[in-house]
Amino acid sequence: MRSNNFRILITDDDGDLRELLTEAVKNWGYEVSVAKDGEEALRKLRMERYDIVITDLMMPGMDGLTLLKKIKELDKEILVIIITGYATIETAVKAIETGAYDYIAKPFRLDELMIVIKNACERLRLTSQNKALLEELRTAYGEIAILKGALSQSSGTLRPDDRPSDSPGHDGTANPFKQQEYLKEADRFLVRNKPFLKS
């Protein structure tokens, strides 16, 4: 995930608004592409990767909600911001239920849009960081499981007269009681982190 250069696709049949939004979003430091309708937006989304889509709700042909549904079918991770001149509670609820990240009612100030985009980018950053951490945890989980299996095999039998010691055995192998402690710690790690690895 890019730290600052998030890619944004602006979809609106109003050429003047499209141009205004494009210039504003570029000035805020983002990479911007435009589409004049839903069909063009989908073509671009299939060809290139975008992080955020800003789309008008009412457009000829494919409306914003239909575009939103198709975007989510294509890539659930893309965040969609709906712009609407017909803002009602029902519209907002329908947009959010369909999977929109947020919606903005016309007329709106550019700083309102800027805040929504910044919040969306922060969410994308956190999602990316969480995925990276989860991958690290999965790797550690796998390594611990392998180590646990190896230790279980090497310390499978302990004699009753064995005594714990910090030093290796006479044959140079690790102390079996130490190995048992490692096994217990490995079990605790595996049990503790298993719920996080189900996603």
N, C-alpha and C positions, 0 to 999 in steps of 0.2 A: 504494500500500500504506500503510495506516495505521501510524503509528509505534508506538502502544501499544494502541489499541482493536481488537485482533484479534477477529474474531467466531468464537465456538466453539459448536458444536452437540453437546449431550450426549444420547446415545441409550441408554436402559436401561429394561427393563420393571419394574425394582424401583423403586417410587415413593419409598421412603425414601432409597435411594442416590442417586437422581436429584436429590432435594431437597438432600441433603448436598453433592453435587458442585457443584450450581448455586450454592449460597451460597458455597462455597469459591472457585470460579473467579471469581465476581463480586467477591469481596473482594480478589482478586489484580489486579483492574483490567481484566478482559476483559468484552466483551459476550457474553451467554450466551442461548441458546435451548435448549429441550428437546424430545425426541420419545420417546414411550413404546415405539416399535418401529421396525423398519427401513422399513416402508412410509411411516410418518409422516415419518421422517427424509428419505426421498427426495422426498416432496412439498415439504418445506420447502427442500431443496437446489435444487429446480427453480424455486422462487419467489424465493429470496433467495441472496445470496452469503455463503458462510462460508469461513473460512480453515482451520479445524481441526474435525475431527469426533472425538469421544470416544465409542466404542461398546462395549457389552458383547458378548462373543463368543457366549454362549448366550442366545438370546431366542426366544420362540415365533414361529412363522411364519418370517420371514427372519432367519437368524443373522448374526453379525457379519462373517464372511468373505464371505458373499453380498452383504451391504450394502457392504463394502469394494470388491468387484469392480464393483458398479453405480456407486459414487461415482467410481471411477477412469475408468469409461466416460463419466461425466457431466463430470468436470473433474479432470484428472490433477494439477493443482496443489494440490488440497485435501490436507492432511496428515491421516492417520487414525491414531488411537491406539486400540489394542484393549485392553479390560479383560477378563481371563479368570480364572475360578476353577479352570480345568482346565489350568494351565500345565505344559507339557512341552516338551522340545526340539523335538518334531515340530510342536507347535502354534505355537511361536515361528517356526520355519523356514517353515511354511506361511503364516503371517501376513505375514512379511517378503517372501516370494516373491510373494505376491499383491499387495503394494504398500503394506503398512502402514508408517508412519513408525516406530512403536515399539509395544511391548505392555507391560502391567503386570499382574502376577499378584496376585489376591486371596489373602489380605487385604493391603492396602497402606496405607502412611501417606500422608496428604495432601501432605506435603512431597515425596514421591517423584513424585507426579503434577505438582506445581508445577514441579519441575526439568525433567520431560519436556516440559511445555507451554512453558516458557521457552526450551528448546533448539529446539523446533519453531518458535517465533516468530522466533528468531534466524536459523534457516535460511530462513524466509520473507523476512525482511529482506534477507539476502544475495542470495537469488534475485532479489528485486525490484531491488536495486542493480545486479546483474550485467546484468539485462535493460536497465536504463536506460543503462548504460555501453556495452552492445553496440549499442543504438540510436544513440547518439552516434557510435560508431565507424563504423556503416553510413552515417550522414549524412556524416561526414568523408570516408569512402571514395568516396562518390558525388561529392562536391564536388571532391576531388582528381582523380578520373577525368575530370570535365568540364574542369577547369583544364588537365590534361595534354593533352586533345584540342585545346583552344584554343591552347595554347602550341605544340603540334606544327604546327598550321596556320600560325601567325604566324612560326615560325622554320624553316620547311620547307627553305629553301635558304640555304646559307651559301657565300660565295665563298671560294676558297682563300686570297686575300690579306687576308681579314678578320682582325683582331687583337682579342684580348680587351681590354675596357676597362670600367671601373666607371661610365663616363658614358654617357648615352643616345646614340643615333646622331644624325647631323646633322639627320635629319628628325623628331627628337623621339620616335622609337620606342625601345623597350627594347633594350638591347644583346643581340644574338643569342646570344653566348656565355653571358651570364647566363641567358638563357632555356633554353639546353641544360642548365645546372646545375640549374635548377628542374625540368626534365623528368626528369633523373636522380634527383633527390630524390623526385619524385612516384612514379617507378617503384619506388624502394626502399620507399616507404610502402605502395604497393599490394601488393607481393610479401610484405612483412613481416606485413601484417594480413589477408591473404586467408584463412588458415586459420581465423581467429576468426569469420569471417562466414558460415561454412557451416552453423552451427546455426540 
